[in-house]
């Protein structure tokens, strides 16, 4: 069964442990199964960790997803995919991770809750989000 949706969502992804490209592809595959239709994926962008020390370089990017899931349902699915692929959050601080999935935009929605902020805070300050984001051919303006 192919899932599609009416809501356009930009998701940022990153990995800095293990086979980074395989981790990302596995996450994209799972998004297609559980969340909707992945219609665009940016080229990958390599970056040094920000906000913490690590010898492991990140592979990052952004994708455009069409989904019918509500924002908090989507967040729950993203967290489940992260856990399924082996992510274990040890602290509230930034740390190495096999996969990270973040909602950057959900249509033009602005949402501020304790567990979810849309647009994602600080996205505009992060080259590892902004550079891949610019490569997506978005047919909507999040704001």
N, C-alpha and C positions, 0 to 999 in steps of 0.2 A: 504494500500500500504506500503510495507516495503522498507525503504530507506537503501541503502548501499553506498559504495564508495571505491575509490581506494587510498585515502590519509589517512595515519595513523597519528592520532593526539592524544597526551596525554593531558588530561584536568585534572586540579586539582580542587577539590570542597571543600567547607567548609560551616559550618553553626554554629552559636552560639546563635540563638534566636528561641524560640518556640519549636516545636517538630522537633528537628534537623534531626533525621533519616528520618522522613517523608518528610521534606523539601528536603533532598538529593534525596530520592527516586522519588519525584515529578519532580525534575530537571532531573534525569536520564531518567525518562519516557518521558519528553518533548524533551530531546536530541534525543531519538530514533524516535520520531515523526517528528521533524523538521530538524535534522542535519545529521542523518546517522544511522549507526548500532553500538551500544555499545557492544563491544566484550569481554571486561574484566573490572572488577571493583575490586579495591584493598579492603582489609579489612579496616575498619574504624580506624582512629587514633585520639585519644583525646589529646588536647593540650591547654595550656593557651594562651590567646591572646598575640600577638607580635606587638609591635609598638604603643600600646595604652592600657589604663587601663580599665578593665571590670571585673565584677564578673562572667561573663558567659563563661564557657569553650567551646572550639570549638570541633566539630566533623569534621574531614578532611579525604580526600582520593584522589585517582587518578583513572582515567579510560582511557581505550583505545577506541577511536572512529574511525570508518571508514567513511569517508565523501567525497563527491564530491564538497563540498562548498569550495570556495577560502578562504584564511585566513581572509580577512576583512569581507566577508559575514558571516563566522562562528562567528567572534567576534560580529557582529550585532545580530545574532541569540542568542548567549549566553547572551547578555545584555537584549534582549527581554524576555528570559526565567527568568532572574533575576527579571525584573520588573513585569512580570506576577505572579511570586510567592511572590511578596510583598517587594522586596528590594527597598529601597529609599535611594539614596546617598544624604546625607545632606551636606557633606563637601568633600573636596579633601583628607582629612586625613583618616586614618584607623578608623573604628568604628564597633560597633556590626552590624551583618547582618544575615538575615534569610537564605540567600544563596549567595555564591560567586563562580563564575566559571571562571577559567583562563586557557588560552592556554599555556601549558608549551613547548611542541614540536609540530611541524607540519612537519612530515617527517624529512629531514635534512636541512630544510629551515632556513636561517638566514635572518631576516627582522628587520629593524630599521625604524620605522616611529613614528610620534608624538603620535598616538593613539594605536599602537600595536608594541610590541617587541617580536620577537621569535628568540631563546628560551626566555622564560620569565626571566626577570632580577631577580637575587637573588634566583632563585629556589634552587640552590645548597647550599645555606646558611640556608635553612628552613627545619628542621626535619619533619615538618608536610607535606612537599612535598616529601622529599627524602625517608623517611621510607615507605610510601605507594607506591611510584614509584618503589622501589626495589622489591615489591611483584608482579608487573606486569611481565608477560612473554613476553617481547618485542622481536619481531623477526626482529628488525631493530635497527640500531644505529643512534640516532638523529644527531651525528656529525661524 
